[in-house]
Amino acid sequence: MTDHQAPTQQRHIFSVAELNNSVKRLLEQQFPAIWLEGEISNLAQPRSGHLYLTLKDDQAQVRAAMFRGNNVHLKFKPKDGLQVLVRGRLSLFAPRGDYQLIIDHMEEAGLGALQRAFEQLKSRLGAEGLFDEARKQPVPSRPRRIGVVTSPTGAAIHDILSVLRRRFPLTEVVLYPSQVQGEGAAASLCQAIETANRRAECEILIVGRGGGSLEDLWCFNDERLARCIAASALPVVSAVGHEIDFTIADFVADVRAPTPSAAAELLSADARELLDSLNSYQAWLSERVRRSLRERQQSLDWLSRRLKHPGKRLEEHAQRLDELELRLRQTVQRRLQLQHSRLQTAQARLHSRSPQARLQSLQKEVTNLQGRLQRSTHQSLAQRQSDLRHLALRLNSISPLATLSRGYSIAKTADGNILRRADQVQVGDPIQTQLHQGTLSCTVTGVEVAEKPQ
């Protein structure tokens, strides 16, 4: 039996709707999400807000639809002839049997491709750890010499120099000329960064350029440049374009500055603020010095009033010793006179009484009195001698020789005059320094004259 003669019950006969629905399910299962690039044609946007269009290239075309919920977020206005990049799923419009693409995302093809490449490189380098904060170097706050990798004729170098001249003119700038746009720009930037690291004449590098389109800034999204910045021994500040522009160089650099001018602001001190701070510190230091000098002067005056010259103190103690010696002599003399007076009285009484016994008794009394007188005289003399030795010891303890024994010395000129002020000699003059034991011959090597009290 041939195939066309098979029983009818063994055949599966599709209806048109069933066939279209089956094909629709297969398409949606096999192509759940695809990216497609093509040119818009036959664009229609009815009052419902949906978009209906045809995507074509030079060899084929496909119908497409983008419903209102997705196209309200478009950042551009689609039009016929525009090259776009879309993401969507394949489906089939069963009532007509039309094969079509249901679009959920649309972007302009040129920028979209660049943006996609940017995101892919960013994701890959981020996964390698090139953007980690832990690997980034600290940036000096006030570098004295800054290297700039940019075009020598671009606006970036002029903006940087203008900011530095205004804020801190002492900052030195070393320009490493580089191409910053077009083919070969990434290689030129890498070469300039490597040259700066090899010379090691700067503390930090600014790498960047002025604003521009995504295509103009694309060299700063180059993988070679990103790895060159990451390998730089010098800290790198990325300053590319305007504040809204972000490049791979911004993420891998140690610091990102929104603009070249902002990079110069970041790395330079404000000279006016520094001058104000310096003036404030100077005023504070001057006041502290004046206060310290006043306190030292007051202390010096107080010590000067307490301190007496050794010669004057010696004269005072010598005078005191003379007074004590005179008083001692007078006391001894009065005691001798008193005893002598008593002796004379006894002798008179003895003569007035002639009996021998009385004479003997009186003679014994005289003898006793003489003994007592001698003992009293000896005791008095011994006490006075002890007092004299004690005073001599006290005098010796405050004498200049005792002072010298405690480590002091007396400086004299070559002709023997005592030095009391530093301005009595000049550098090179010979002087004699008397110590407790011995004398030193010295030569003046420096003179510091103390300020006179005001």
PyMOL commands that set and color helices and strands:
alter all, ss='L'
color gray80, all
select helices_A, chain A and resi 3-5+8-10+16-30+68-71+109-128+133-135+155-167+185-199+218-221+223-231+248-252+260-267+271-306+310-352+356-397+400-405+422-424
alter helices_A, ss='H'
color red, helices_A
select strands_A, chain A and resi 34-44+51-56+61-66+83-93+98-108+145-150+172-177+204-209+236-240+255-256+410-413+430-434+439-443
alter strands_A, ss='S'
color yellow, strands_A
deselect
rebuild
show_as cartoon
